[in-house]
Amino acid sequence: MATILVLEDDPQLSGLLKSDLEFEGYSVLLATTVAAARDAVRKQVFDLVLLDVTLPDGTGYDVCSLIRQRDAQTPILFLSARSQEMDKIRGFRLGADDYITKPFSVMELIARVQARLRRSVSGVPSCLTVGALTIDLPKREAVLGGQALNLSPKEFDLLWLMALRPGTVISRNEFFKQIWGDDVVVSTRTLDNQMGTLRTKLEKSPSRSRPKIETVHRLGYKLLP
């Protein structure tokens, strides 16, 4: 049975989420304050976390940051009435897997929860090696030729996605969907700039076995060993 933490201070919504999620067979722990949620994630590991953004004593961003300092894999979904693009971008940059704006369909939320839980147990490796590059997902570290790469969270995610399928072209649309999520509008220029910075960091390595990012015109990118 998967255990889900729900941080939500609206008693009606939190009660509805708890009832519906438990009906689907999940174990649910409710928290109505940031302090309570932080205490909960310090005491136990959850299979998935649902976070409201605006709480009386802080924000769900604080809880997301705490979780990501300890764990890179637990799915985190934000539930918020704050629908501005920068609010969503902040959530994704902190490591969220999804950002759902209120009001939302509980059935859609449950479908997203189920999808995220399936992905988290799908057998994706925690460590990848491509040439002289080693990527450790739980530690969020990439080492090339014995030297740690100083990557931003998005650069790490881009590199990890390409390293999962070295030599295979990954489309821009797949990058947008997997890295930023369906609810965030990202320009092609943003992706190209991120990829350009990542390519430069790889090329600075003196290792002869360093992988190379290749641009495939009108399609996307691929990582070559």
Contacts in CASP RR format, 6 or more apart in sequence:
PFRMAT RR
TARGET T0000
AUTHOR 0000-0000-0000
METHOD contacts of the structure
MODEL  1
MATILVLEDDPQLSGLLKSDLEFEGYSVLLATTVAAARDAVRKQVFDLVL
LDVTLPDGTGYDVCSLIRQRDAQTPILFLSARSQEMDKIRGFRLGADDYI
TKPFSVMELIARVQARLRRSVSGVPSCLTVGALTIDLPKREAVLGGQALN
LSPKEFDLLWLMALRPGTVISRNEFFKQIWGDDVVVSTRTLDNQMGTLRT
KLEKSPSRSRPKIETVHRLGYKLLP
1 25 0 8 1.000
1 26 0 8 1.000
1 27 0 8 1.000
2 26 0 8 1.000
2 27 0 8 1.000
2 47 0 8 1.000
2 48 0 8 1.000
2 117 0 8 1.000
3 26 0 8 1.000
3 27 0 8 1.000
3 28 0 8 1.000
3 29 0 8 1.000
3 44 0 8 1.000
3 46 0 8 1.000
3 47 0 8 1.000
4 21 0 8 1.000
4 26 0 8 1.000
4 27 0 8 1.000
4 28 0 8 1.000
4 29 0 8 1.000
4 46 0 8 1.000
4 47 0 8 1.000
4 48 0 8 1.000
4 49 0 8 1.000
4 50 0 8 1.000
4 113 0 8 1.000
5 28 0 8 1.000
5 29 0 8 1.000
5 31 0 8 1.000
5 37 0 8 1.000
5 40 0 8 1.000
5 41 0 8 1.000
5 46 0 8 1.000
5 48 0 8 1.000
5 49 0 8 1.000
5 50 0 8 1.000
6 14 0 8 1.000
6 17 0 8 1.000
6 18 0 8 1.000
6 21 0 8 1.000
6 28 0 8 1.000
6 29 0 8 1.000
6 30 0 8 1.000
6 31 0 8 1.000
6 50 0 8 1.000
7 31 0 8 1.000
7 32 0 8 1.000
7 34 0 8 1.000
7 36 0 8 1.000
7 37 0 8 1.000
7 49 0 8 1.000
7 50 0 8 1.000
7 51 0 8 1.000
7 52 0 8 1.000
7 55 0 8 1.000
7 60 0 8 1.000
7 63 0 8 1.000
8 14 0 8 1.000
8 17 0 8 1.000
8 30 0 8 1.000
8 31 0 8 1.000
8 32 0 8 1.000
8 50 0 8 1.000
8 52 0 8 1.000
8 79 0 8 1.000
9 32 0 8 1.000
9 33 0 8 1.000
9 52 0 8 1.000
9 55 0 8 1.000
9 56 0 8 1.000
10 52 0 8 1.000
11 32 0 8 1.000
14 30 0 8 1.000
14 32 0 8 1.000
15 30 0 8 1.000
16 106 0 8 1.000
17 28 0 8 1.000
17 50 0 8 1.000
17 106 0 8 1.000
17 109 0 8 1.000
18 28 0 8 1.000
18 30 0 8 1.000
20 106 0 8 1.000
20 110 0 8 1.000
21 28 0 8 1.000
21 110 0 8 1.000
21 113 0 8 1.000
22 28 0 8 1.000
24 110 0 8 1.000
24 114 0 8 1.000
26 113 0 8 1.000
29 40 0 8 1.000
29 46 0 8 1.000
31 37 0 8 1.000
31 40 0 8 1.000
32 55 0 8 1.000
33 55 0 8 1.000
33 56 0 8 1.000
33 57 0 8 1.000
34 55 0 8 1.000
34 57 0 8 1.000
34 58 0 8 1.000
34 59 0 8 1.000
34 60 0 8 1.000
34 62 0 8 1.000
34 63 0 8 1.000
35 57 0 8 1.000
37 51 0 8 1.000
37 60 0 8 1.000
37 63 0 8 1.000
38 62 0 8 1.000
38 63 0 8 1.000
38 66 0 8 1.000
40 46 0 8 1.000
41 49 0 8 1.000
41 63 0 8 1.000
41 66 0 8 1.000
41 67 0 8 1.000
41 70 0 8 1.000
42 66 0 8 1.000
45 71 0 8 1.000
45 74 0 8 1.000
46 74 0 8 1.000
47 74 0 8 1.000
47 75 0 8 1.000
47 117 0 8 1.000
47 120 0 8 1.000
48 74 0 8 1.000
48 75 0 8 1.000
48 76 0 8 1.000
48 77 0 8 1.000
48 113 0 8 1.000
48 116 0 8 1.000
48 117 0 8 1.000
48 120 0 8 1.000
49 63 0 8 1.000
49 64 0 8 1.000
49 67 0 8 1.000
49 74 0 8 1.000
49 75 0 8 1.000
49 76 0 8 1.000
49 77 0 8 1.000
50 77 0 8 1.000
50 78 0 8 1.000
50 79 0 8 1.000
50 109 0 8 1.000
50 113 0 8 1.000
51 60 0 8 1.000
51 63 0 8 1.000
51 64 0 8 1.000
51 76 0 8 1.000
51 77 0 8 1.000
51 78 0 8 1.000
51 79 0 8 1.000
51 96 0 8 1.000
52 60 0 8 1.000
52 78 0 8 1.000
52 79 0 8 1.000
52 80 0 8 1.000
53 59 0 8 1.000
53 60 0 8 1.000
53 61 0 8 1.000
53 78 0 8 1.000
53 79 0 8 1.000
53 80 0 8 1.000
53 81 0 8 1.000
53 82 0 8 1.000
53 87 0 8 1.000
54 80 0 8 1.000
54 81 0 8 1.000
54 82 0 8 1.000
60 78 0 8 1.000
61 90 0 8 1.000
61 91 0 8 1.000
61 94 0 8 1.000
64 76 0 8 1.000
64 78 0 8 1.000
64 91 0 8 1.000
64 94 0 8 1.000
64 95 0 8 1.000
64 96 0 8 1.000
65 94 0 8 1.000
67 74 0 8 1.000
67 76 0 8 1.000
68 76 0 8 1.000
68 94 0 8 1.000
68 95 0 8 1.000
71 138 0 8 1.000
72 137 0 8 1.000
72 138 0 8 1.000
72 139 0 8 1.000
72 140 0 8 1.000
73 120 0 8 1.000
73 126 0 8 1.000
73 137 0 8 1.000
73 138 0 8 1.000
74 120 0 8 1.000
75 97 0 8 1.000
75 98 0 8 1.000
75 116 0 8 1.000
75 117 0 8 1.000
75 119 0 8 1.000
75 120 0 8 1.000
76 95 0 8 1.000
76 96 0 8 1.000
76 97 0 8 1.000
76 98 0 8 1.000
77 96 0 8 1.000
77 97 0 8 1.000
77 98 0 8 1.000
77 99 0 8 1.000
77 100 0 8 1.000
77 109 0 8 1.000
77 112 0 8 1.000
77 113 0 8 1.000
77 116 0 8 1.000
78 88 0 8 1.000
78 91 0 8 1.000
78 96 0 8 1.000
78 98 0 8 1.000
78 99 0 8 1.000
78 100 0 8 1.000
79 100 0 8 1.000
79 102 0 8 1.000
79 104 0 8 1.000
79 109 0 8 1.000
80 87 0 8 1.000
80 99 0 8 1.000
80 100 0 8 1.000
80 101 0 8 1.000
80 102 0 8 1.000
81 101 0 8 1.000
81 102 0 8 1.000
82 101 0 8 1.000
83 101 0 8 1.000
85 184 0 8 1.000
85 185 0 8 1.000
87 99 0 8 1.000
88 99 0 8 1.000
88 183 0 8 1.000
88 184 0 8 1.000
89 184 0 8 1.000
91 99 0 8 1.000
92 99 0 8 1.000
92 180 0 8 1.000
92 181 0 8 1.000
92 184 0 8 1.000
93 153 0 8 1.000
93 154 0 8 1.000
94 153 0 8 1.000
95 153 0 8 1.000
97 116 0 8 1.000
98 112 0 8 1.000
98 116 0 8 1.000
98 181 0 8 1.000
98 183 0 8 1.000
99 181 0 8 1.000
99 183 0 8 1.000
99 184 0 8 1.000
100 108 0 8 1.000
100 109 0 8 1.000
100 112 0 8 1.000
100 183 0 8 1.000
101 183 0 8 1.000
124 137 0 8 1.000
124 164 0 8 1.000
125 137 0 8 1.000
126 136 0 8 1.000
126 137 0 8 1.000
126 138 0 8 1.000
127 134 0 8 1.000
127 135 0 8 1.000
127 136 0 8 1.000
127 137 0 8 1.000
128 134 0 8 1.000
128 135 0 8 1.000
128 137 0 8 1.000
128 160 0 8 1.000
128 163 0 8 1.000
128 164 0 8 1.000
129 135 0 8 1.000
130 163 0 8 1.000
130 166 0 8 1.000
130 211 0 8 1.000
130 223 0 8 1.000
130 225 0 8 1.000
131 209 0 8 1.000
131 210 0 8 1.000
131 211 0 8 1.000
131 225 0 8 1.000
132 144 0 8 1.000
132 145 0 8 1.000
132 146 0 8 1.000
132 205 0 8 1.000
132 207 0 8 1.000
132 208 0 8 1.000
132 209 0 8 1.000
132 210 0 8 1.000
132 211 0 8 1.000
133 142 0 8 1.000
133 143 0 8 1.000
133 144 0 8 1.000
133 145 0 8 1.000
133 163 0 8 1.000
133 202 0 8 1.000
133 210 0 8 1.000
133 211 0 8 1.000
134 142 0 8 1.000
134 143 0 8 1.000
134 144 0 8 1.000
135 141 0 8 1.000
135 142 0 8 1.000
135 143 0 8 1.000
135 156 0 8 1.000
135 159 0 8 1.000
135 160 0 8 1.000
135 163 0 8 1.000
136 142 0 8 1.000
136 143 0 8 1.000
137 160 0 8 1.000
140 153 0 8 1.000
140 156 0 8 1.000
141 148 0 8 1.000
142 148 0 8 1.000
142 149 0 8 1.000
142 151 0 8 1.000
142 156 0 8 1.000
142 159 0 8 1.000
143 149 0 8 1.000
144 202 0 8 1.000
144 205 0 8 1.000
144 207 0 8 1.000
144 210 0 8 1.000
145 205 0 8 1.000
145 207 0 8 1.000
145 209 0 8 1.000
145 210 0 8 1.000
146 207 0 8 1.000
147 205 0 8 1.000
149 201 0 8 1.000
149 202 0 8 1.000
149 205 0 8 1.000
150 201 0 8 1.000
151 159 0 8 1.000
151 198 0 8 1.000
151 201 0 8 1.000
152 194 0 8 1.000
152 197 0 8 1.000
154 179 0 8 1.000
154 194 0 8 1.000
155 194 0 8 1.000
155 197 0 8 1.000
155 198 0 8 1.000
155 201 0 8 1.000
157 178 0 8 1.000
157 179 0 8 1.000
158 175 0 8 1.000
158 179 0 8 1.000
158 194 0 8 1.000
158 195 0 8 1.000
158 198 0 8 1.000
159 198 0 8 1.000
159 223 0 8 1.000
161 170 0 8 1.000
161 174 0 8 1.000
161 175 0 8 1.000
161 178 0 8 1.000
161 179 0 8 1.000
162 170 0 8 1.000
162 213 0 8 1.000
162 221 0 8 1.000
162 222 0 8 1.000
162 223 0 8 1.000
163 211 0 8 1.000
163 223 0 8 1.000
166 211 0 8 1.000
166 222 0 8 1.000
166 223 0 8 1.000
166 224 0 8 1.000
166 225 0 8 1.000
167 222 0 8 1.000
167 223 0 8 1.000
167 224 0 8 1.000
167 225 0 8 1.000
168 222 0 8 1.000
169 216 0 8 1.000
169 219 0 8 1.000
169 220 0 8 1.000
169 221 0 8 1.000
169 222 0 8 1.000
170 220 0 8 1.000
170 221 0 8 1.000
170 222 0 8 1.000
171 219 0 8 1.000
171 220 0 8 1.000
172 188 0 8 1.000
172 191 0 8 1.000
172 219 0 8 1.000
172 220 0 8 1.000
175 191 0 8 1.000
175 220 0 8 1.000
175 221 0 8 1.000
176 184 0 8 1.000
176 186 0 8 1.000
176 191 0 8 1.000
180 186 0 8 1.000
195 213 0 8 1.000
195 215 0 8 1.000
195 221 0 8 1.000
196 213 0 8 1.000
198 213 0 8 1.000
199 212 0 8 1.000
199 213 0 8 1.000
202 210 0 8 1.000
202 211 0 8 1.000
202 212 0 8 1.000
202 213 0 8 1.000
203 210 0 8 1.000
203 212 0 8 1.000
209 225 0 8 1.000
211 223 0 8 1.000
211 224 0 8 1.000
211 225 0 8 1.000
212 223 0 8 1.000
212 224 0 8 1.000
213 221 0 8 1.000
213 222 0 8 1.000
213 223 0 8 1.000
213 224 0 8 1.000
214 221 0 8 1.000
214 222 0 8 1.000
214 223 0 8 1.000
214 224 0 8 1.000
215 221 0 8 1.000
216 222 0 8 1.000
END
